[in-house]
Amino acid sequence: MTNDDERLSRLKNIVLNMPEMPGCYQYFDENRNVIYVGKAKNLKRRVSSYFLKTVNSRKTQILVSKIQDINYVVVPSDEDALLLENNLIKKFKPRYNILLKDDKTYPSVCVTNEEFPRVFKTRTINSKWGTYFGPFSHAGTLNNMLELIGKMYQIRRCRMPMTSEMIRNGKFKTCLEYHIKNCLAPCVGKQTREEYMQSIDEIKEILKGNTRIVCQKMLAEMEKLSEEMRFEEAMLLKKRYDLAREFVEKSEVIANYEHDIDVFSIADEEKSCYVNFLHVTNGCINQAFTFEFKKRMDESAEHLLSLAIVEMRERYKSKSREIIVPFPIETELKDITFTIPQRGEKKHLLDLSQANVRQYRFDKMKQAEKLNPEQRSVNLMKELQKKLGLNKLPMTIECFDNSNIQGSDAVAGCVVFKKAKPSKADYRKYNIKTVVGPDDYASMAEVVHRRYSRFVEEGTPLPDLIITDGGKGQMEVVRHVIEDELHLEIPIAGLAKDNRHRTSELLFGFPPRTIGLELNSPLFQFLTRIQDEVHRYAITFHRDKRSKHQLHSELDSIKGIGTSTKTQLLKEFRSVKRIKEATEEKLSAVIGPAKGKLLFTALHSDNQESKEELTAKFTGNKKAPKRYDRQVRHTE
């Protein structure tokens, strides 16, 4: 028996003696380091699953190969197991557990423990200084709240230590803040400590998200002052009330709930997951965070979300008794109700959370692409492979398109994308040779057969995917050539367009089926780019070929008059018409006597037959080239 067999036998004996109760288990390596922490409703059943022969996960196999010892703790309930697991992960930071990536410190608001407290924004948390509210994920929201507090309450903004004894001893003088009415000068006794602390208590309620409660108290106080005929005081209070009401109206009110609600949603990926947390107080969102968790094992989304719920509620001191989640969670928390809404205001809350987590995931991908441009290409190829069910990444993609005008000057183009990027050195142009008339299917069949039969003869690597700029008909033509004639195995897809000539869908398989893609997704934009590129390439080639014919002149049909000679003539005479009007002497002066005589004779033949015979004499052809009467002007 090998050492590994002895190790596995010893570990299985430990598992056999484990109880079938809730608890946490810890795996140790050879150095007695904790490498993994997990929780289970049934310890024996869960831990034994790691040592089954049917385990296919490569990550689990690696983990099991490093386990040297197992320890476990039995707890009363699944909730206790989840809490203990969270604490053990934070304590030991095991190598194979999920890792919370907390790469930013969110700002909070501190209300100091001084006799005359100060209120300020900070990113440093020290409980000795005072009471902290937050953190706030959006700095704009926090700044708006502090601006409201500054307008409603004239509390001190100085940093001087201040006590009642120092005030009585006259240690202070009024400052500029008092004169511009930002402070009521408690430092010189113009505001009592009781009045000052009343403002602080109301500020704390606003920071907790209870602005509505503060408004109700101020409204009741205004009515009382009005009844007592204290109208000036009531007017001052009304100004504060109006500011608070304006702030509440600008805040996003989600629902009219008196109790607090936590909302969680998750976006799961192969190596990471993203969890969004919204805390709703009095129907308003006052906390919103999204975190990334790095996965180390093949954790399920349900398990990851359970850990995130415990971690975030503990971190942000949430006491909500209702938690909204996107799917059922087996974990049970004491006095907590889990809700999976299907409609209504709670469903709106869940949709908002899911929109936040999707946006956070998208932003992360964009940031990663900027740091590593190759990653975007890999992501696109992986997504395309998954959508089409391909056996390997489509590292090389080729796309074809035809171009002609009623069958004339028929051409085709092939563009090649390697690693999701255009490889222009591999682009190819094709003149259609065997097809007469405007037959796109026959033209496509000719080009595909010519290209890949040559690949086979030369041993050139075949592409991983062929895309046709067309629908089912084009796909079938390519399939017939590839599979029936050349007996090759290359996946074939088609990009179909709508009646407005815009790319509308991706087709794949035989019979072709529509592959669902979001029109604003990066993959759809990538495929549209391929289609636009092959369309541009084919049309440009067709336009160039057509232009050559249109610019053909009588000079092109005369043997002995080459490009340099034509350039000399056009530079001197400016047009074919003036060349024809020139005498033989003038022509000879420019291009020499021999060519001058040849050109003059060819241009001034009495009839077309003698001209063609003269041209045939120099070309050696029985049939002279077609005559073109179009005149071309030339400019320097």
C-alpha positions as CSV (number, residue, x, y, z in Angstrom):
1,M,0.0,0.0,0.0
2,T,1.4,3.4,-1.0
3,N,1.6,6.4,1.3
4,D,-1.3,8.0,-0.6
5,D,-3.5,5.0,-0.1
6,E,-2.7,5.0,3.6
7,R,-3.6,8.7,3.8
8,L,-6.9,8.2,2.1
9,S,-7.7,5.2,4.2
10,R,-7.0,7.1,7.4
11,L,-9.1,10.1,6.2
12,K,-12.0,7.8,5.3
13,N,-11.9,6.3,8.8
14,I,-12.3,9.8,10.2
15,V,-15.3,10.4,8.0
16,L,-16.9,7.2,9.0
17,N,-16.9,8.2,12.6
18,M,-18.3,11.7,11.9
19,P,-21.8,12.5,13.2
20,E,-24.8,13.1,11.0
21,M,-25.4,16.5,12.5
22,P,-24.9,20.2,11.5
23,G,-21.5,21.6,11.9
24,C,-18.3,22.9,10.3
25,Y,-15.3,20.9,9.0
26,Q,-11.7,22.0,8.5
27,Y,-9.1,20.4,6.2
28,F,-5.4,20.6,7.1
29,D,-2.3,20.1,5.0
30,E,1.0,18.5,6.0
31,N,2.1,21.7,7.8
32,R,-1.2,21.8,9.9
33,N,-2.4,24.8,8.0
34,V,-6.1,25.1,7.4
35,I,-6.6,24.9,3.7
36,Y,-10.4,24.7,3.5
37,V,-13.4,25.4,5.8
38,G,-16.9,24.2,5.0
39,K,-20.3,23.8,6.7
40,A,-22.9,21.1,6.4
41,K,-26.4,20.2,7.6
42,N,-25.1,16.6,7.7
43,L,-21.3,16.5,8.4
44,K,-20.8,12.8,7.6
45,R,-22.7,12.9,4.3
46,R,-21.1,16.2,3.1
47,V,-17.5,15.3,3.9
48,S,-17.7,11.8,2.5
49,S,-18.7,13.3,-0.9
50,Y,-15.1,14.6,-1.3
51,F,-13.7,11.0,-1.2
52,L,-16.1,9.4,-3.8
53,K,-14.5,7.9,-6.9
54,T,-17.1,9.7,-9.1
55,V,-15.7,13.2,-8.2
56,N,-15.0,14.8,-11.6
57,S,-14.0,18.3,-10.5
58,R,-10.3,18.9,-11.0
59,K,-10.3,21.5,-8.2
60,T,-11.8,19.0,-5.7
61,Q,-9.3,16.4,-6.7
62,I,-6.4,18.8,-6.1
63,L,-7.9,19.8,-2.7
64,V,-8.3,16.1,-1.6
65,S,-4.7,15.3,-2.7
66,K,-3.5,17.9,-0.1
67,I,-5.6,16.9,2.8
68,Q,-3.7,15.3,5.7
69,D,-6.1,15.7,8.5
70,I,-9.8,16.6,9.2
71,N,-11.3,18.4,12.1
72,Y,-14.9,19.2,12.7
73,V,-17.2,21.1,15.1
74,V,-20.8,20.2,15.8
75,V,-23.3,23.0,16.3
76,P,-27.0,23.1,17.2
77,S,-28.4,24.4,13.9
78,D,-27.5,25.2,10.2
79,E,-27.6,28.9,11.1
80,D,-24.9,28.4,13.7
81,A,-22.8,26.4,11.2
82,L,-23.0,29.2,8.6
83,L,-22.0,31.8,11.2
84,L,-19.1,29.6,12.4
85,E,-18.0,29.0,8.9
86,N,-17.9,32.7,8.2
87,N,-15.8,33.4,11.3
88,L,-13.4,30.6,10.6
89,I,-12.8,31.7,7.0
90,K,-12.1,35.3,8.2
91,K,-9.8,33.9,10.9
92,F,-7.7,31.4,8.9
93,K,-8.1,32.7,5.3
94,P,-7.9,29.2,3.9
95,R,-6.2,28.8,0.5
96,Y,-9.2,27.0,-1.1
97,N,-12.0,29.1,0.3
98,I,-13.6,32.0,-1.5
99,L,-11.8,35.3,-1.0
100,L,-13.7,38.6,-0.6
101,K,-12.0,41.2,-2.7
102,D,-12.6,44.4,-0.8
103,D,-10.5,46.9,-2.8
104,K,-12.0,50.1,-1.5
105,T,-12.9,51.8,1.8
106,Y,-16.3,53.5,1.6
107,P,-16.8,56.7,3.5
108,S,-18.9,56.9,6.7
109,V,-20.1,59.8,8.9
110,C,-18.8,60.1,12.4
111,V,-20.7,61.8,15.3
112,T,-18.0,62.4,17.9
113,N,-18.3,61.5,21.7
114,E,-17.5,65.1,22.7
115,E,-19.6,67.2,25.0
116,F,-20.5,69.3,22.0
117,P,-20.3,66.6,19.2
118,R,-19.0,67.3,15.7
119,V,-20.3,65.7,12.5
120,F,-17.9,64.9,9.6
121,K,-17.1,62.5,6.8
122,T,-14.3,60.0,7.2
123,R,-12.9,56.7,5.9
124,T,-11.1,55.8,9.1
125,I,-13.2,53.9,11.7
126,N,-12.2,54.1,15.3
127,S,-15.0,53.4,17.8
128,K,-13.2,55.4,20.5
129,W,-13.9,58.6,18.6
130,G,-17.6,58.4,18.3
131,T,-20.6,56.8,16.6
132,Y,-20.3,55.9,12.9
133,F,-23.1,55.8,10.3
134,G,-22.7,54.1,7.0
135,P,-20.7,53.2,5.1
136,F,-22.1,55.0,2.1
137,S,-21.3,53.5,-1.3
138,H,-22.2,56.6,-3.3
139,A,-20.2,59.7,-2.3
140,G,-22.7,62.0,-4.0
141,T,-25.6,60.8,-1.8
142,L,-23.5,61.3,1.3
143,N,-22.4,64.8,0.3
144,N,-26.1,65.7,-0.3
145,M,-27.0,64.4,3.1
146,L,-24.2,66.4,4.8
147,E,-25.3,69.5,2.9
148,L,-28.8,69.1,4.1
149,I,-27.6,68.7,7.7
150,G,-25.5,71.8,7.4
151,K,-28.5,73.9,6.2
152,M,-30.9,72.5,8.8
153,Y,-28.7,72.5,11.9
154,Q,-26.1,75.2,12.7
155,I,-23.7,72.9,14.6
156,R,-20.1,73.7,15.1
157,R,-17.5,73.0,12.5
158,C,-14.4,73.8,14.4
159,R,-12.0,71.2,15.7
160,M,-11.3,72.8,19.1
161,P,-11.9,70.7,22.2
162,M,-15.0,72.2,23.9
163,T,-16.5,71.7,27.3
164,S,-19.0,73.6,29.4
165,E,-16.3,74.5,31.9
166,M,-14.2,76.1,29.2
167,I,-17.2,78.0,27.9
168,R,-18.0,79.3,31.4
169,N,-14.3,80.4,31.7
170,G,-14.6,82.4,28.5
171,K,-11.9,80.5,26.6
172,F,-13.5,81.1,23.2
173,K,-14.6,84.0,20.9
174,T,-17.2,83.9,18.1
175,C,-15.7,83.1,14.7
176,L,-16.6,83.7,11.1
177,E,-18.9,80.7,11.0
178,Y,-21.2,82.4,13.6
179,H,-21.3,85.7,11.6
180,I,-22.3,83.9,8.3
181,K,-24.9,82.0,10.3
182,N,-23.4,78.5,9.9
183,C,-23.1,78.1,13.7
184,L,-25.1,79.3,16.7
185,A,-21.9,79.8,18.8
186,P,-22.3,77.4,21.7
187,C,-18.7,78.3,22.4
188,V,-19.8,81.6,24.0
189,G,-23.1,80.3,25.4
190,K,-25.4,81.6,22.7
191,Q,-26.8,78.1,22.3
192,T,-27.3,75.8,25.3
193,R,-26.0,72.2,25.3
194,E,-29.6,70.9,25.5
195,E,-30.6,72.7,22.3
196,Y,-27.3,71.6,20.7
197,M,-27.9,67.9,21.6
198,Q,-31.5,68.0,20.3
199,S,-30.0,68.9,16.9
200,I,-27.5,66.1,17.2
201,D,-30.3,63.6,18.0
202,E,-32.2,64.6,14.9
203,I,-29.0,64.4,12.8
204,K,-28.5,60.9,14.0
205,E,-32.0,60.0,12.9
206,I,-31.4,61.4,9.4
207,L,-28.1,59.5,9.1
208,K,-30.0,56.3,10.0
209,G,-32.4,57.0,7.1
210,N,-35.3,58.1,9.3
211,T,-35.8,61.5,7.7
212,R,-39.5,60.9,7.5
213,I,-39.7,60.5,11.2
214,V,-37.8,63.8,11.7
215,C,-40.2,65.5,9.4
216,Q,-43.2,64.3,11.3
217,K,-41.7,65.5,14.6
218,M,-41.0,68.9,13.1
219,L,-44.5,69.2,11.7
220,A,-46.0,68.4,15.1
221,E,-43.7,71.0,16.7
222,M,-44.7,73.7,14.1
223,E,-48.4,73.1,14.9
224,K,-47.6,73.5,18.6
225,L,-45.7,76.7,18.1
226,S,-48.5,78.1,15.9
227,E,-51.1,77.4,18.6
228,E,-48.9,79.2,21.1
229,M,-48.6,82.2,18.8
230,R,-44.8,81.8,18.4
231,F,-44.9,82.4,14.7
232,E,-41.3,83.4,14.2
233,E,-40.0,80.2,15.8
234,A,-42.5,78.2,13.7
235,M,-41.3,79.9,10.5
236,L,-37.7,79.0,11.3
237,L,-38.8,75.4,11.9
238,K,-40.8,75.4,8.7
239,K,-37.6,76.3,6.7
240,R,-35.9,73.2,8.2
241,Y,-39.0,71.1,7.5
242,D,-39.1,72.2,3.8
243,L,-35.4,71.3,3.4
244,A,-36.0,67.8,4.8
245,R,-39.1,67.3,2.7
246,E,-37.2,68.3,-0.4
247,F,-34.4,65.8,0.4
248,V,-36.9,63.0,0.9
249,E,-38.7,63.7,-2.4
250,K,-35.3,63.6,-4.2
251,S,-34.4,60.3,-2.6
252,E,-35.5,57.2,-4.5
253,V,-38.5,55.9,-2.6
254,I,-38.9,52.2,-3.5
255,A,-41.8,51.1,-1.3
256,N,-43.9,52.1,1.6
257,Y,-42.6,49.7,4.2
258,E,-42.2,50.6,7.9
259,H,-39.7,47.7,8.6
260,D,-36.2,47.4,7.2
261,I,-35.4,45.1,4.3
262,D,-32.2,43.6,2.9
263,V,-32.0,42.7,-0.7
264,F,-29.3,40.3,-2.2
265,S,-28.6,39.2,-5.7
266,I,-25.7,37.3,-7.3
267,A,-23.9,37.0,-10.6
268,D,-21.9,33.8,-10.8
269,E,-18.9,33.2,-13.1
270,E,-16.3,30.4,-13.5
271,K,-13.7,32.0,-11.2
272,S,-15.6,34.8,-9.5
273,C,-19.0,35.8,-8.3
274,Y,-20.5,39.2,-7.6
275,V,-23.0,39.9,-4.8
276,N,-25.1,43.0,-4.5
277,F,-26.5,44.2,-1.2
278,L,-29.2,46.8,-0.8
279,H,-30.5,48.0,2.6
280,V,-33.9,49.6,2.6
281,T,-35.1,51.8,5.5
282,N,-38.5,53.4,5.5
283,G,-38.9,52.6,1.8
284,C,-35.6,54.3,0.8
285,I,-32.3,52.7,-0.1
286,N,-29.7,54.1,2.3
287,Q,-26.9,51.5,1.6
288,A,-25.9,49.8,-1.6
289,F,-22.8,47.7,-2.1
290,T,-21.5,45.2,-4.6
291,F,-18.5,42.9,-3.8
292,E,-16.5,40.4,-5.8
293,F,-15.7,37.0,-4.3
294,K,-12.8,35.0,-5.8
295,K,-13.8,31.3,-6.0
296,R,-11.3,28.7,-5.1
297,M,-13.5,25.6,-5.4
298,D,-16.7,24.7,-7.3
299,E,-18.9,26.4,-4.8
300,S,-22.6,26.6,-5.7
301,A,-24.3,30.0,-6.1
302,E,-26.6,29.1,-3.2
303,H,-23.7,28.5,-0.9
304,L,-21.9,31.6,-2.0
305,L,-24.9,33.8,-1.5
306,S,-25.5,32.3,2.0
307,L,-21.9,33.2,3.0
308,A,-22.3,36.7,1.5
309,I,-25.5,37.3,3.4
310,V,-23.9,36.5,6.8
311,E,-20.8,38.5,6.0
312,M,-22.5,41.7,4.7
313,R,-25.2,41.8,7.5
314,E,-22.4,41.5,10.1
315,R,-20.2,44.0,8.4
316,Y,-23.0,46.7,8.0
317,K,-24.7,45.9,11.3
318,S,-28.0,45.1,9.6
319,K,-30.9,44.0,11.8
320,S,-33.5,43.6,9.1
321,R,-35.9,40.7,9.7
322,E,-36.8,40.2,6.0
323,I,-34.3,39.3,3.2
324,I,-35.2,39.3,-0.5
325,V,-33.2,36.8,-2.5
326,P,-33.5,35.6,-6.2
327,F,-33.8,31.9,-5.5
328,P,-34.4,29.5,-2.6
329,I,-31.7,29.2,0.1
330,E,-31.6,26.2,2.3
331,T,-29.9,28.1,5.2
332,E,-32.3,29.2,7.9
333,L,-31.5,32.2,10.1
334,K,-33.2,32.9,13.4
335,D,-36.2,35.3,13.2
336,I,-35.4,36.0,9.5
337,T,-37.8,35.6,6.7
338,F,-36.5,34.9,3.2
339,T,-38.7,36.2,0.3
340,I,-38.5,35.4,-3.4
341,P,-40.9,37.9,-4.9
342,Q,-42.6,37.3,-8.2
343,R,-44.3,40.7,-8.7
344,G,-45.0,44.0,-7.0
345,E,-42.7,46.4,-5.1
346,K,-40.5,43.7,-3.7
347,K,-39.9,42.3,-7.2
348,H,-38.9,45.9,-8.2
349,L,-36.3,45.9,-5.4
350,L,-34.9,42.5,-6.5
351,D,-34.7,43.7,-10.2
352,L,-32.9,46.9,-9.0
353,S,-30.4,44.8,-7.1
354,Q,-29.8,42.4,-10.1
355,A,-29.3,45.4,-12.4
356,N,-26.7,46.7,-10.0
357,V,-24.8,43.4,-9.9
358,R,-24.9,43.0,-13.6
359,Q,-23.5,46.6,-14.1
360,Y,-20.8,46.0,-11.6
361,R,-19.8,42.8,-13.4
362,F,-19.8,44.6,-16.7
363,D,-17.6,47.4,-15.3
364,K,-15.1,44.8,-13.9
365,M,-14.9,43.2,-17.3
366,K,-14.2,46.5,-19.0
367,Q,-11.5,47.4,-16.5
368,A,-9.9,44.0,-17.0
369,E,-10.0,44.4,-20.8
370,K,-8.1,47.8,-20.4
371,L,-5.4,46.1,-18.3
372,N,-5.3,43.0,-20.5
373,P,-6.7,43.6,-24.0
374,E,-6.2,39.9,-24.9
375,Q,-8.8,39.0,-22.2
376,R,-11.6,40.5,-24.2
377,S,-10.8,38.4,-27.2
378,V,-10.6,35.2,-25.1
379,N,-14.0,36.1,-23.5
380,L,-15.6,36.6,-26.9
381,M,-14.3,33.3,-28.2
382,K,-15.4,31.5,-25.1
383,E,-18.9,32.9,-25.3
384,L,-19.1,32.1,-29.0
385,Q,-17.9,28.6,-28.4
386,K,-20.5,28.1,-25.6
387,K,-23.4,29.6,-27.7
388,L,-22.6,27.3,-30.7
389,G,-21.5,24.3,-28.7
390,L,-18.2,24.1,-30.5
391,N,-15.6,21.5,-29.5
392,K,-12.8,24.1,-29.3
393,L,-12.3,27.8,-29.2
394,P,-12.9,29.5,-32.6
395,M,-9.4,30.9,-32.9
396,T,-9.7,31.3,-36.7
397,I,-12.9,32.5,-38.2
398,E,-13.5,33.1,-41.9
399,C,-16.4,34.9,-43.5
400,F,-17.4,35.2,-47.2
401,D,-19.5,37.7,-49.2
402,N,-20.3,38.2,-52.9
403,S,-20.6,41.4,-54.9
404,N,-21.8,42.1,-58.4
405,I,-24.2,44.3,-60.4
406,Q,-26.6,42.2,-62.3
407,G,-23.9,39.6,-62.7
408,S,-21.3,41.9,-64.2
409,D,-17.8,42.2,-62.6
410,A,-18.8,39.4,-60.1
411,V,-16.3,39.0,-57.3
412,A,-16.1,37.6,-53.8
413,G,-14.2,38.4,-50.7
414,C,-13.0,36.4,-47.7
415,V,-11.9,38.0,-44.4
416,V,-10.1,36.2,-41.7
417,F,-10.3,36.9,-37.9
418,K,-7.6,35.3,-35.7
419,K,-8.1,35.5,-31.9
420,A,-11.1,37.7,-32.5
421,K,-9.0,40.2,-34.4
422,P,-8.8,40.9,-38.2
423,S,-5.8,39.2,-39.9
424,K,-5.7,41.4,-43.0
425,A,-2.6,39.5,-44.4
426,D,-4.9,36.5,-44.8
427,Y,-7.7,38.4,-46.6
428,R,-8.4,37.1,-50.1
429,K,-10.1,38.4,-53.2
430,Y,-11.7,36.1,-55.8
431,N,-12.9,36.8,-59.4
432,I,-15.8,34.7,-60.2
433,K,-14.8,32.5,-63.2
434,T,-17.4,29.8,-63.8
435,V,-20.7,31.6,-63.0
436,V,-22.7,33.5,-65.7
437,G,-25.2,36.1,-64.4
438,P,-26.2,37.1,-60.9
439,D,-26.2,33.8,-59.1
440,D,-24.9,34.3,-55.5
441,Y,-25.3,30.7,-54.5
442,A,-23.2,29.4,-57.4
443,S,-20.6,32.1,-56.8
444,M,-20.4,31.2,-53.1
445,A,-20.0,27.5,-54.0
446,E,-17.2,28.3,-56.5
447,V,-15.2,30.4,-54.1
448,V,-15.6,28.1,-51.1
449,H,-14.6,25.1,-53.2
450,R,-11.5,26.9,-54.7
451,R,-10.3,28.1,-51.3
452,Y,-10.6,24.9,-49.2
453,S,-9.6,22.5,-52.0
454,R,-6.4,24.4,-52.2
455,F,-6.1,24.3,-48.4
456,V,-6.3,20.5,-48.6
457,E,-3.7,20.3,-51.4
458,E,-1.2,22.5,-49.6
459,G,-1.9,21.2,-46.1
460,T,-3.0,24.6,-44.8
461,P,-4.7,24.5,-41.4
462,L,-8.5,24.8,-41.7
463,P,-10.5,27.5,-39.9
464,D,-12.4,26.7,-36.7
465,L,-15.6,28.4,-38.0
466,I,-17.0,29.6,-41.3
467,I,-19.5,32.4,-41.3
468,T,-21.6,33.2,-44.3
469,D,-23.0,36.7,-45.0
470,G,-26.5,35.3,-45.5
471,G,-29.2,33.1,-44.2
472,K,-30.1,29.4,-44.6
473,G,-29.6,29.3,-48.3
474,Q,-26.0,30.4,-48.2
475,M,-25.3,28.1,-45.3
476,E,-26.6,25.1,-47.2
477,V,-24.5,25.9,-50.2
478,V,-21.3,26.1,-48.1
479,R,-22.3,22.9,-46.2
480,H,-22.7,21.0,-49.5
481,V,-19.3,22.0,-50.6
482,I,-17.5,21.5,-47.3
483,E,-19.2,18.2,-46.3
484,D,-20.5,16.5,-49.5
485,E,-17.8,17.5,-52.0
486,L,-14.6,18.1,-49.9
487,H,-15.6,15.8,-47.0
488,L,-14.3,18.2,-44.4
489,E,-15.6,19.0,-40.9
490,I,-15.8,22.7,-40.3
491,P,-18.6,24.4,-38.3
492,I,-20.8,26.7,-40.4
493,A,-22.8,29.7,-39.1
494,G,-24.8,32.3,-40.9
495,L,-25.6,36.0,-40.2
496,A,-29.0,36.8,-41.5
497,K,-30.3,40.4,-42.0
498,D,-33.8,41.9,-41.6
499,N,-35.8,43.8,-44.2
500,R,-33.8,47.0,-43.4
501,H,-30.5,45.2,-44.2
502,R,-29.4,45.1,-40.6
503,T,-27.9,42.1,-38.9
504,S,-30.8,40.5,-37.0
505,E,-29.8,36.9,-36.0
506,L,-27.1,34.3,-35.8
507,L,-27.9,30.9,-37.4
508,F,-26.2,27.6,-36.7
509,G,-26.6,23.9,-37.3
510,F,-28.5,21.9,-39.9
511,P,-31.3,22.5,-40.1
512,P,-30.3,26.0,-39.0
513,R,-31.6,27.2,-35.7
514,T,-31.5,30.8,-34.3
515,I,-29.0,31.4,-31.6
516,G,-30.3,33.8,-29.0
517,L,-28.1,36.9,-28.6
518,E,-28.8,40.3,-27.0
519,L,-28.5,43.0,-29.7
520,N,-26.3,45.2,-27.4
521,S,-24.0,42.4,-26.2
522,P,-20.3,42.4,-27.0
523,L,-20.6,39.1,-28.9
524,F,-23.4,40.4,-31.2
525,Q,-21.3,43.5,-31.9
526,F,-18.3,41.4,-32.7
527,L,-20.2,39.3,-35.2
528,T,-21.7,42.4,-36.7
529,R,-18.2,43.8,-37.1
530,I,-17.1,40.6,-39.0
531,Q,-20.1,41.0,-41.3
532,D,-19.5,44.7,-41.9
533,E,-15.8,43.9,-42.6
534,V,-16.4,41.2,-45.2
535,H,-19.1,43.4,-46.8
536,R,-16.7,46.3,-47.0
537,Y,-13.9,44.2,-48.4
538,A,-16.1,42.6,-51.2
539,I,-17.7,45.8,-52.2
540,T,-14.3,47.7,-52.4
541,F,-12.9,44.9,-54.6
542,H,-16.0,45.1,-56.9
543,R,-15.8,48.9,-57.0
544,D,-12.1,48.8,-58.0
545,K,-12.7,46.3,-60.7
546,R,-15.6,48.2,-62.1
547,S,-13.7,51.4,-62.0
548,K,-10.9,49.9,-64.1
549,H,-13.4,49.1,-66.9
550,Q,-15.0,52.5,-66.7
551,L,-11.7,54.3,-67.0
552,H,-10.5,52.2,-69.9
553,S,-9.7,54.3,-73.0
554,E,-8.7,53.8,-76.7
555,L,-5.0,54.0,-75.6
556,D,-5.3,50.8,-73.6
557,S,-6.2,48.8,-76.8
558,I,-3.1,49.8,-78.7
559,K,-0.1,47.4,-78.4
560,G,3.2,49.3,-77.7
561,I,1.5,52.1,-75.7
562,G,2.2,51.2,-72.1
563,T,1.5,52.8,-68.8
564,S,4.5,55.2,-68.8
565,T,3.8,56.2,-72.4
566,K,0.1,57.0,-71.6
567,T,1.3,59.0,-68.6
568,Q,3.6,61.1,-70.8
569,L,0.9,61.7,-73.3
570,L,-1.8,62.6,-70.8
571,K,0.6,64.9,-68.9
572,E,1.4,66.7,-72.2
573,F,-2.0,66.8,-73.9
574,R,-4.4,66.5,-70.8
575,S,-7.0,64.3,-72.6
576,V,-7.5,61.5,-75.1
577,K,-9.4,63.9,-77.3
578,R,-6.4,66.3,-77.6
579,I,-4.1,63.3,-78.3
580,K,-6.3,62.3,-81.2
581,E,-6.2,65.9,-82.5
582,A,-2.4,66.2,-82.3
583,T,-0.2,65.8,-85.4
584,E,2.2,62.9,-85.8
585,E,5.1,65.4,-85.3
586,K,3.7,66.5,-82.0
587,L,3.2,63.0,-80.8
588,S,6.7,62.0,-81.9
589,A,8.2,64.9,-80.0
590,V,6.7,63.5,-76.8
591,I,7.1,59.7,-77.2
592,G,9.5,59.3,-80.0
593,P,9.2,58.7,-83.8
594,A,8.3,55.0,-83.7
595,K,5.6,55.2,-81.1
596,G,4.4,58.5,-82.5
597,K,3.8,56.9,-85.9
598,L,2.2,53.8,-84.4
599,L,-0.1,55.8,-82.2
600,F,-1.1,58.3,-84.9
601,T,-1.8,55.5,-87.4
602,A,-3.9,53.6,-84.9
603,L,-6.0,56.7,-83.8
604,H,-6.6,57.9,-87.4
605,S,-7.4,54.7,-89.2
606,D,-10.2,55.3,-91.8
607,N,-12.3,52.4,-90.5
608,Q,-12.6,50.2,-87.5
609,E,-11.5,47.1,-89.3
610,S,-8.1,48.5,-90.4
611,K,-7.6,49.7,-86.8
612,E,-8.3,46.3,-85.3
613,E,-6.1,44.6,-87.9
614,L,-3.3,47.0,-87.0
615,T,-3.7,46.2,-83.3
616,A,-3.9,42.5,-83.9
617,K,-0.6,42.8,-85.7
618,F,1.1,44.0,-82.6
619,T,-0.9,41.8,-80.1
620,G,-0.6,38.6,-82.1
621,N,-4.3,37.9,-81.4
622,K,-6.8,37.0,-84.2
623,K,-9.5,39.0,-82.3
624,A,-8.6,42.5,-81.3
625,P,-9.6,43.9,-78.0
626,K,-13.0,45.6,-77.6
627,R,-13.0,49.3,-78.6
628,Y,-13.8,51.8,-75.9
629,D,-14.9,55.3,-76.9
630,R,-14.8,56.7,-73.4
631,Q,-12.4,59.6,-73.0
632,V,-10.5,60.1,-69.7
633,R,-9.3,63.4,-68.5
634,H,-6.1,63.5,-66.5
635,T,-4.9,66.0,-64.0
636,E,-1.6,66.2,-62.3
